[in-house]
């Protein structure tokens, strides 16, 4: 009953910027954390950044200083501003949220992913 839908991916040249968005919808009681993961071809999924309900952020070392995560609690939406993109950032980016739906417990949910390709 919960869906996370990412948008904003695409093709960009090295040094360019993209802004990813992820909107959560459905039967949502409350959201704890939201975050972004990515999976490059032939590699494992890794954490890019996450943000708590209180606004505390965490970033992977590879993106510190270049990416910024933010959220709009009123819209159940998380954003990832990506600047100075590098070819190594090429991956499918997945939105994740730890939230409480109709049940009593918090569970982790995932979006379908949005591809980002950084190439000249």
C-alpha positions in Angstrom: 0.0 0.0 0.0 3.1 2.2 0.1 4.9 3.4 -3.0 8.1 5.3 -3.4 8.5 6.9 -6.8 11.8 8.4 -7.9 12.3 11.0 -10.7 14.9 13.3 -12.1 17.5 10.8 -13.4 19.0 11.0 -16.8 22.1 11.7 -18.8 24.5 14.5 -17.8 28.0 15.5 -18.7 30.8 15.3 -16.1 30.7 18.4 -13.9 27.0 18.8 -14.4 24.2 18.6 -11.9 21.0 16.7 -11.4 18.3 16.8 -8.7 16.5 13.6 -7.8 13.1 13.5 -6.1 11.3 10.7 -4.3 7.7 10.9 -3.2 6.2 8.4 -0.9 2.5 7.8 -1.2 -0.1 5.4 0.2 -1.1 4.5 3.7 1.7 6.2 5.6 1.4 6.8 9.3 4.8 8.3 9.8 8.2 8.4 8.2 11.4 8.0 10.2 14.4 8.2 7.8 14.6 8.6 4.1 17.7 8.0 2.0 19.3 7.3 -1.3 21.2 4.2 -2.4 22.8 3.4 -5.7 23.9 0.4 -7.7 26.5 0.6 -10.4 26.7 -2.1 -13.1 28.4 -5.2 -11.7 28.6 -3.7 -8.2 26.7 -4.0 -5.0 24.1 -1.5 -3.8 25.6 1.1 -1.5 24.4 4.0 0.6 24.7 7.4 -0.9 23.0 9.6 1.7 20.2 9.5 4.3 18.4 11.9 6.5 16.5 11.5 9.7 13.1 12.9 10.6 15.0 15.6 12.6 17.1 16.6 9.6 20.4 14.9 10.5 22.3 13.9 7.4 24.8 11.2 6.5 26.8 10.9 3.3 29.1 8.3 1.7 32.6 9.5 1.5 32.5 9.4 -2.3 29.8 12.1 -2.5 30.6 14.4 0.5 30.8 18.0 -0.6 29.1 17.3 -3.9 25.7 15.9 -3.0 23.0 17.3 -0.6 20.1 15.4 0.7 17.0 17.2 2.0 13.3 16.4 2.7 9.9 18.0 2.8 8.0 16.2 5.5 4.7 17.8 4.5 5.0 16.3 1.0 6.6 13.0 2.1 9.4 13.7 -0.3 13.2 13.4 -0.2 15.6 15.1 -2.6 19.1 14.5 -3.7 20.9 17.5 -5.2 23.9 16.2 -7.1 26.6 18.6 -8.2 30.0 18.2 -9.9 28.9 14.8 -11.1 31.6 12.3 -12.1 31.5 9.2 -14.3 31.9 7.1 -11.2 28.5 8.4 -10.1 26.8 6.5 -12.9 24.3 4.1 -11.4 20.7 3.3 -10.7 19.6 5.4 -7.7 17.1 4.0 -5.3 15.0 5.8 -2.8 14.5 4.2 0.6 12.3 5.0 3.5 11.8 3.6 7.0 8.2 4.2 7.8 5.2 3.1 9.6 2.2 2.2 7.4 -1.0 0.6 8.7 0.9 -1.7 11.1 2.5 -0.9 14.4 6.1 -1.4 13.3 8.4 0.5 11.1 9.5 -1.2 7.9 11.9 -0.4 5.1 10.5 0.4 1.6 12.2 0.9 -1.7 11.5 2.7 -4.9 11.9 1.3 -8.4 15.1 3.2 -9.1 16.0 6.0 -11.5 19.1 5.7 -13.7 21.8 8.4 -13.7 24.5 8.3 -16.4 27.4 10.7 -16.3 29.3 10.7 -19.6 30.7 13.1 -22.2 
